[in-house]
Amino acid sequence: MEGIVTEGSGDFECYKSHFGVPCKAKDIGLATYLECLEENPRDCKFSVKVSASFSQIYLCQSPRRVFIAKTFKK
C-alpha cells in the first residue's frame, strides 16, 4: 500500500489516520475520485471543486483515500 502514498501526503488526515478514521468521503462511482464530505474541503490539497448549474461539490483525489474507499468500502 505504500506505493499509493504521494509526496507530501503526510500532512493530511486521510494519510495520518491510515485505516482508523479516514477523512469523510463518499464513493460516487468514479474510478479515481470520491465526493469530499469534509466541513472545509478547501483546506485539503487533494480536493477539487466541481460546479454544475445549480450546485457545487468537492471531489477527493487522494490516491490513499480512494484506495481505502474502493477496497474497504470506508
PDB file as gemmi writes it, atoms N, CA and C in Angstrom:
CRYST1    1.000    1.000    1.000  90.00  90.00  90.00 P 1                      
ATOM      1  N   MET A   1       0.819  -1.187   0.000  1.00  0.00           N  
ATOM      2  CA  MET A   1       0.000   0.000   0.000  1.00  0.00           C  
ATOM      3  C   MET A   1       0.863   1.251   0.000  1.00  0.00           C  
ATOM      4  N   GLU A   2       2.103   1.161   0.397  1.00  0.00           N  
ATOM      5  CA  GLU A   2       2.946   2.339   0.417  1.00  0.00           C  
ATOM      6  C   GLU A   2       3.106   2.954  -0.963  1.00  0.00           C  
ATOM      7  N   GLY A   3       2.896   2.181  -2.014  1.00  0.00           N  
ATOM      8  CA  GLY A   3       3.030   2.688  -3.362  1.00  0.00           C  
ATOM      9  C   GLY A   3       2.008   3.741  -3.731  1.00  0.00           C  
ATOM     10  N   ILE A   4       0.921   3.845  -2.968  1.00  0.00           N  
ATOM     11  CA  ILE A   4      -0.100   4.832  -3.312  1.00  0.00           C  
ATOM     12  C   ILE A   4       0.056   6.129  -2.540  1.00  0.00           C  
ATOM     13  N   VAL A   5       1.078   6.223  -1.708  1.00  0.00           N  
ATOM     14  CA  VAL A   5       1.319   7.453  -0.961  1.00  0.00           C  
ATOM     15  C   VAL A   5       2.021   8.438  -1.886  1.00  0.00           C  
ATOM     16  N   THR A   6       1.516   9.651  -1.952  1.00  0.00           N  
ATOM     17  CA  THR A   6       2.151  10.665  -2.775  1.00  0.00           C  
ATOM     18  C   THR A   6       2.999  11.567  -1.902  1.00  0.00           C  
ATOM     19  N   GLU A   7       3.992  12.179  -2.478  1.00  0.00           N  
ATOM     20  CA  GLU A   7       4.872  13.062  -1.735  1.00  0.00           C  
ATOM     21  C   GLU A   7       4.066  14.188  -1.087  1.00  0.00           C  
ATOM     22  N   GLY A   8       4.327  14.427   0.173  1.00  0.00           N  
ATOM     23  CA  GLY A   8       3.632  15.497   0.873  1.00  0.00           C  
ATOM     24  C   GLY A   8       2.284  15.098   1.437  1.00  0.00           C  
ATOM     25  N   SER A   9       1.859  13.859   1.243  1.00  0.00           N  
ATOM     26  CA  SER A   9       0.526  13.464   1.707  1.00  0.00           C  
ATOM     27  C   SER A   9       0.473  13.260   3.213  1.00  0.00           C  
ATOM     28  N   GLY A  10       1.609  13.281   3.894  1.00  0.00           N  
ATOM     29  CA  GLY A  10       1.635  13.080   5.335  1.00  0.00           C  
ATOM     30  C   GLY A  10       0.971  14.186   6.120  1.00  0.00           C  
ATOM     31  N   ASP A  11       0.678  15.308   5.487  1.00  0.00           N  
ATOM     32  CA  ASP A  11       0.046  16.429   6.179  1.00  0.00           C  
ATOM     33  C   ASP A  11      -1.468  16.327   6.204  1.00  0.00           C  
ATOM     34  N   PHE A  12      -2.047  15.298   5.663  1.00  0.00           N  
ATOM     35  CA  PHE A  12      -3.487  15.229   5.510  1.00  0.00           C  
ATOM     36  C   PHE A  12      -4.081  14.109   6.344  1.00  0.00           C  
ATOM     37  N   GLU A  13      -5.270  14.350   6.839  1.00  0.00           N  
ATOM     38  CA  GLU A  13      -5.950  13.428   7.744  1.00  0.00           C  
ATOM     39  C   GLU A  13      -6.070  12.030   7.150  1.00  0.00           C  
ATOM     40  N   CYS A  14      -6.372  11.909   5.883  1.00  0.00           N  
ATOM     41  CA  CYS A  14      -6.538  10.581   5.293  1.00  0.00           C  
ATOM     42  C   CYS A  14      -5.244   9.793   5.356  1.00  0.00           C  
ATOM     43  N   TYR A  15      -4.110  10.456   5.310  1.00  0.00           N  
ATOM     44  CA  TYR A  15      -2.825   9.770   5.408  1.00  0.00           C  
ATOM     45  C   TYR A  15      -2.500   9.430   6.857  1.00  0.00           C  
ATOM     46  N   LYS A  16      -2.691  10.383   7.767  1.00  0.00           N  
ATOM     47  CA  LYS A  16      -2.337  10.193   9.174  1.00  0.00           C  
ATOM     48  C   LYS A  16      -3.140   9.080   9.822  1.00  0.00           C  
ATOM     49  N   SER A  17      -4.401   8.972   9.484  1.00  0.00           N  
ATOM     50  CA  SER A  17      -5.274   8.057  10.203  1.00  0.00           C  
ATOM     51  C   SER A  17      -5.159   6.621   9.716  1.00  0.00           C  
ATOM     52  N   HIS A  18      -4.538   6.395   8.575  1.00  0.00           N  
ATOM     53  CA  HIS A  18      -4.443   5.073   7.964  1.00  0.00           C  
ATOM     54  C   HIS A  18      -5.847   4.500   7.864  1.00  0.00           C  
ATOM     55  N   PHE A  19      -6.141   3.433   8.599  1.00  0.00           N  
ATOM     56  CA  PHE A  19      -7.459   2.818   8.494  1.00  0.00           C  
ATOM     57  C   PHE A  19      -8.333   3.139   9.693  1.00  0.00           C  
ATOM     58  N   GLY A  20      -7.871   3.971  10.614  1.00  0.00           N  
ATOM     59  CA  GLY A  20      -8.650   4.310  11.792  1.00  0.00           C  
ATOM     60  C   GLY A  20      -9.890   5.107  11.435  1.00  0.00           C  
ATOM     61  N   VAL A  21      -9.744   6.403  11.322  1.00  0.00           N  
ATOM     62  CA  VAL A  21     -10.859   7.278  10.990  1.00  0.00           C  
ATOM     63  C   VAL A  21     -10.432   8.153   9.821  1.00  0.00           C  
ATOM     64  N   PRO A  22     -10.603   7.671   8.601  1.00  0.00           N  
ATOM     65  CA  PRO A  22     -10.198   8.493   7.461  1.00  0.00           C  
ATOM     66  C   PRO A  22     -11.104   9.712   7.313  1.00  0.00           C  
ATOM     67  N   CYS A  23     -10.658  10.661   6.522  1.00  0.00           N  
ATOM     68  CA  CYS A  23     -11.482  11.838   6.290  1.00  0.00           C  
ATOM     69  C   CYS A  23     -12.819  11.411   5.694  1.00  0.00           C  
ATOM     70  N   LYS A  24     -13.807  12.272   5.791  1.00  0.00           N  
ATOM     71  CA  LYS A  24     -15.156  11.939   5.334  1.00  0.00           C  
ATOM     72  C   LYS A  24     -15.247  12.085   3.817  1.00  0.00           C  
ATOM     73  N   ALA A  25     -15.604  10.996   3.174  1.00  0.00           N  
ATOM     74  CA  ALA A  25     -15.755  10.998   1.717  1.00  0.00           C  
ATOM     75  C   ALA A  25     -16.724   9.887   1.343  1.00  0.00           C  
ATOM     76  N   LYS A  26     -17.318  10.025   0.171  1.00  0.00           N  
ATOM     77  CA  LYS A  26     -18.318   9.050  -0.280  1.00  0.00           C  
ATOM     78  C   LYS A  26     -17.976   8.612  -1.702  1.00  0.00           C  
ATOM     79  N   ASP A  27     -18.016   7.308  -1.916  1.00  0.00           N  
ATOM     80  CA  ASP A  27     -17.791   6.766  -3.253  1.00  0.00           C  
ATOM     81  C   ASP A  27     -19.017   7.079  -4.105  1.00  0.00           C  
ATOM     82  N   ILE A  28     -18.805   7.767  -5.205  1.00  0.00           N  
ATOM     83  CA  ILE A  28     -19.918   8.135  -6.091  1.00  0.00           C  
ATOM     84  C   ILE A  28     -19.786   7.476  -7.462  1.00  0.00           C  
ATOM     85  N   GLY A  29     -18.960   6.425  -7.522  1.00  0.00           N  
ATOM     86  CA  GLY A  29     -18.870   5.636  -8.738  1.00  0.00           C  
ATOM     87  C   GLY A  29     -17.820   6.066  -9.743  1.00  0.00           C  
ATOM     88  N   LEU A  30     -17.047   7.075  -9.424  1.00  0.00           N  
ATOM     89  CA  LEU A  30     -15.963   7.482 -10.314  1.00  0.00           C  
ATOM     90  C   LEU A  30     -14.702   6.693  -9.955  1.00  0.00           C  
ATOM     91  N   ALA A  31     -13.936   6.313 -10.937  1.00  0.00           N  
ATOM     92  CA  ALA A  31     -12.787   5.430 -10.715  1.00  0.00           C  
ATOM     93  C   ALA A  31     -11.725   6.023  -9.795  1.00  0.00           C  
ATOM     94  N   THR A  32     -11.404   7.290  -9.948  1.00  0.00           N  
ATOM     95  CA  THR A  32     -10.296   7.871  -9.186  1.00  0.00           C  
ATOM     96  C   THR A  32     -10.695   9.056  -8.321  1.00  0.00           C  
ATOM     97  N   TYR A  33     -11.971   9.242  -8.087  1.00  0.00           N  
ATOM     98  CA  TYR A  33     -12.462  10.352  -7.273  1.00  0.00           C  
ATOM     99  C   TYR A  33     -13.536   9.879  -6.305  1.00  0.00           C  
ATOM    100  N   LEU A  34     -13.668  10.601  -5.196  1.00  0.00           N  
ATOM    101  CA  LEU A  34     -14.741  10.425  -4.226  1.00  0.00           C  
ATOM    102  C   LEU A  34     -15.372  11.787  -4.026  1.00  0.00           C  
ATOM    103  N   GLU A  35     -16.564  11.833  -3.474  1.00  0.00           N  
ATOM    104  CA  GLU A  35     -17.126  13.110  -3.064  1.00  0.00           C  
ATOM    105  C   GLU A  35     -16.567  13.436  -1.686  1.00  0.00           C  
ATOM    106  N   CYS A  36     -15.976  14.601  -1.540  1.00  0.00           N  
ATOM    107  CA  CYS A  36     -15.432  15.036  -0.260  1.00  0.00           C  
ATOM    108  C   CYS A  36     -16.578  15.538   0.609  1.00  0.00           C  
ATOM    109  N   LEU A  37     -16.675  15.028   1.820  1.00  0.00           N  
ATOM    110  CA  LEU A  37     -17.732  15.415   2.745  1.00  0.00           C  
ATOM    111  C   LEU A  37     -17.195  16.182   3.956  1.00  0.00           C  
ATOM    112  N   GLU A  38     -15.940  16.600   3.885  1.00  0.00           N  
ATOM    113  CA  GLU A  38     -15.345  17.347   4.988  1.00  0.00           C  
ATOM    114  C   GLU A  38     -15.956  18.739   5.088  1.00  0.00           C  
ATOM    115  N   GLU A  39     -15.938  19.294   6.274  1.00  0.00           N  
ATOM    116  CA  GLU A  39     -16.519  20.609   6.514  1.00  0.00           C  
ATOM    117  C   GLU A  39     -15.780  21.716   5.747  1.00  0.00           C  
ATOM    118  N   ASN A  40     -14.470  21.612   5.654  1.00  0.00           N  
ATOM    119  CA  ASN A  40     -13.655  22.616   4.955  1.00  0.00           C  
ATOM    120  C   ASN A  40     -12.793  21.951   3.882  1.00  0.00           C  
ATOM    121  N   PRO A  41     -13.377  21.504   2.805  1.00  0.00           N  
ATOM    122  CA  PRO A  41     -12.601  20.775   1.800  1.00  0.00           C  
ATOM    123  C   PRO A  41     -11.532  21.617   1.115  1.00  0.00           C  
ATOM    124  N   ARG A  42     -11.675  22.929   1.131  1.00  0.00           N  
ATOM    125  CA  ARG A  42     -10.663  23.795   0.504  1.00  0.00           C  
ATOM    126  C   ARG A  42      -9.321  23.714   1.209  1.00  0.00           C  
ATOM    127  N   ASP A  43      -9.315  23.245   2.459  1.00  0.00           N  
ATOM    128  CA  ASP A  43      -8.079  23.138   3.221  1.00  0.00           C  
ATOM    129  C   ASP A  43      -7.216  21.959   2.787  1.00  0.00           C  
ATOM    130  N   CYS A  44      -7.730  21.079   1.981  1.00  0.00           N  
ATOM    131  CA  CYS A  44      -7.010  19.874   1.556  1.00  0.00           C  
ATOM    132  C   CYS A  44      -6.532  20.026   0.120  1.00  0.00           C  
ATOM    133  N   LYS A  45      -5.256  19.734  -0.104  1.00  0.00           N  
ATOM    134  CA  LYS A  45      -4.722  19.879  -1.462  1.00  0.00           C  
ATOM    135  C   LYS A  45      -5.264  18.821  -2.416  1.00  0.00           C  
ATOM    136  N   PHE A  46      -5.920  17.791  -1.891  1.00  0.00           N  
ATOM    137  CA  PHE A  46      -6.474  16.739  -2.738  1.00  0.00           C  
ATOM    138  C   PHE A  46      -7.911  17.019  -3.176  1.00  0.00           C  
ATOM    139  N   SER A  47      -8.508  18.111  -2.708  1.00  0.00           N  
ATOM    140  CA  SER A  47      -9.885  18.399  -3.087  1.00  0.00           C  
ATOM    141  C   SER A  47      -9.937  19.246  -4.353  1.00  0.00           C  
ATOM    142  N   VAL A  48     -10.962  18.987  -5.154  1.00  0.00           N  
ATOM    143  CA  VAL A  48     -11.170  19.698  -6.410  1.00  0.00           C  
ATOM    144  C   VAL A  48     -12.622  20.132  -6.451  1.00  0.00           C  
ATOM    145  N   LYS A  49     -12.860  21.433  -6.650  1.00  0.00           N  
ATOM    146  CA  LYS A  49     -14.229  21.939  -6.708  1.00  0.00           C  
ATOM    147  C   LYS A  49     -14.798  21.714  -8.108  1.00  0.00           C  
ATOM    148  N   VAL A  50     -16.018  21.173  -8.138  1.00  0.00           N  
ATOM    149  CA  VAL A  50     -16.712  20.928  -9.400  1.00  0.00           C  
ATOM    150  C   VAL A  50     -18.047  21.657  -9.334  1.00  0.00           C  
ATOM    151  N   SER A  51     -18.313  22.504 -10.307  1.00  0.00           N  
ATOM    152  CA  SER A  51     -19.557  23.268 -10.325  1.00  0.00           C  
ATOM    153  C   SER A  51     -20.484  22.754 -11.412  1.00  0.00           C  
ATOM    154  N   ALA A  52     -21.755  22.690 -11.077  1.00  0.00           N  
ATOM    155  CA  ALA A  52     -22.806  22.343 -12.029  1.00  0.00           C  
ATOM    156  C   ALA A  52     -23.759  23.536 -12.087  1.00  0.00           C  
ATOM    157  N   SER A  53     -24.843  23.396 -12.800  1.00  0.00           N  
ATOM    158  CA  SER A  53     -25.784  24.502 -12.979  1.00  0.00           C  
ATOM    159  C   SER A  53     -26.259  25.116 -11.660  1.00  0.00           C  
ATOM    160  N   PHE A  54     -26.678  24.286 -10.727  1.00  0.00           N  
ATOM    161  CA  PHE A  54     -27.285  24.806  -9.503  1.00  0.00           C  
ATOM    162  C   PHE A  54     -26.554  24.404  -8.229  1.00  0.00           C  
ATOM    163  N   SER A  55     -25.426  23.748  -8.352  1.00  0.00           N  
ATOM    164  CA  SER A  55     -24.737  23.312  -7.144  1.00  0.00           C  
ATOM    165  C   SER A  55     -23.245  23.171  -7.411  1.00  0.00           C  
ATOM    166  N   GLN A  56     -22.526  22.944  -6.344  1.00  0.00           N  
ATOM    167  CA  GLN A  56     -21.110  22.633  -6.464  1.00  0.00           C  
ATOM    168  C   GLN A  56     -20.755  21.590  -5.423  1.00  0.00           C  
ATOM    169  N   ILE A  57     -19.823  20.730  -5.767  1.00  0.00           N  
ATOM    170  CA  ILE A  57     -19.333  19.735  -4.829  1.00  0.00           C  
ATOM    171  C   ILE A  57     -17.814  19.734  -4.894  1.00  0.00           C  
ATOM    172  N   TYR A  58     -17.215  19.154  -3.892  1.00  0.00           N  
ATOM    173  CA  TYR A  58     -15.778  18.953  -3.882  1.00  0.00           C  
ATOM    174  C   TYR A  58     -15.510  17.474  -4.060  1.00  0.00           C  
ATOM    175  N   LEU A  59     -14.556  17.164  -4.914  1.00  0.00           N  
ATOM    176  CA  LEU A  59     -14.138  15.784  -5.131  1.00  0.00           C  
ATOM    177  C   LEU A  59     -12.795  15.565  -4.467  1.00  0.00           C  
ATOM    178  N   CYS A  60     -12.600  14.385  -3.937  1.00  0.00           N  
ATOM    179  CA  CYS A  60     -11.346  13.988  -3.323  1.00  0.00           C  
ATOM    180  C   CYS A  60     -10.561  13.176  -4.348  1.00  0.00           C  
ATOM    181  N   GLN A  61      -9.309  13.559  -4.570  1.00  0.00           N  
ATOM    182  CA  GLN A  61      -8.477  12.812  -5.492  1.00  0.00           C  
ATOM    183  C   GLN A  61      -7.238  12.238  -4.798  1.00  0.00           C  
ATOM    184  N   SER A  62      -7.320  12.058  -3.478  1.00  0.00           N  
ATOM    185  CA  SER A  62      -6.222  11.457  -2.726  1.00  0.00           C  
ATOM    186  C   SER A  62      -6.117   9.979  -3.098  1.00  0.00           C  
ATOM    187  N   PRO A  63      -4.986   9.542  -3.634  1.00  0.00           N  
ATOM    188  CA  PRO A  63      -4.859   8.128  -4.003  1.00  0.00           C  
ATOM    189  C   PRO A  63      -5.088   7.187  -2.828  1.00  0.00           C  
ATOM    190  N   ARG A  64      -4.584   7.556  -1.648  1.00  0.00           N  
ATOM    191  CA  ARG A  64      -4.763   6.693  -0.469  1.00  0.00           C  
ATOM    192  C   ARG A  64      -6.234   6.640  -0.059  1.00  0.00           C  
ATOM    193  N   ARG A  65      -6.915   7.784  -0.041  1.00  0.00           N  
ATOM    194  CA  ARG A  65      -8.321   7.818   0.374  1.00  0.00           C  
ATOM    195  C   ARG A  65      -9.199   7.063  -0.617  1.00  0.00           C  
ATOM    196  N   VAL A  66      -8.927   7.212  -1.910  1.00  0.00           N  
ATOM    197  CA  VAL A  66      -9.680   6.483  -2.931  1.00  0.00           C  
ATOM    198  C   VAL A  66      -9.448   4.984  -2.765  1.00  0.00           C  
ATOM    199  N   PHE A  67      -8.220   4.582  -2.508  1.00  0.00           N  
ATOM    200  CA  PHE A  67      -7.902   3.170  -2.289  1.00  0.00           C  
ATOM    201  C   PHE A  67      -8.704   2.608  -1.111  1.00  0.00           C  
ATOM    202  N   ILE A  68      -8.722   3.343   0.000  1.00  0.00           N  
ATOM    203  CA  ILE A  68      -9.456   2.886   1.190  1.00  0.00           C  
ATOM    204  C   ILE A  68     -10.938   2.747   0.870  1.00  0.00           C  
ATOM    205  N   ALA A  69     -11.506   3.726   0.201  1.00  0.00           N  
ATOM    206  CA  ALA A  69     -12.946   3.690  -0.122  1.00  0.00           C  
ATOM    207  C   ALA A  69     -13.276   2.541  -1.064  1.00  0.00           C  
ATOM    208  N   LYS A  70     -12.488   2.353  -2.078  1.00  0.00           N  
ATOM    209  CA  LYS A  70     -12.785   1.315  -3.083  1.00  0.00           C  
ATOM    210  C   LYS A  70     -12.529  -0.089  -2.540  1.00  0.00           C  
ATOM    211  N   THR A  71     -11.480  -0.246  -1.740  1.00  0.00           N  
ATOM    212  CA  THR A  71     -11.106  -1.569  -1.253  1.00  0.00           C  
ATOM    213  C   THR A  71     -11.885  -1.992  -0.015  1.00  0.00           C  
ATOM    214  N   PHE A  72     -12.043  -1.080   0.918  1.00  0.00           N  
ATOM    215  CA  PHE A  72     -12.638  -1.423   2.206  1.00  0.00           C  
ATOM    216  C   PHE A  72     -14.024  -0.838   2.410  1.00  0.00           C  
ATOM    217  N   LYS A  73     -14.548  -0.136   1.398  1.00  0.00           N  
ATOM    218  CA  LYS A  73     -15.886   0.465   1.459  1.00  0.00           C  
ATOM    219  C   LYS A  73     -16.015   1.401   2.648  1.00  0.00           C  
ATOM    220  N   LYS A  74     -14.953   2.144   2.957  1.00  0.00           N  
ATOM    221  CA  LYS A  74     -14.960   3.098   4.072  1.00  0.00           C  
ATOM    222  C   LYS A  74     -14.709   4.486   3.566  1.00  0.00           C  
TER     223      LYS A  74                                                      
END                                                                             
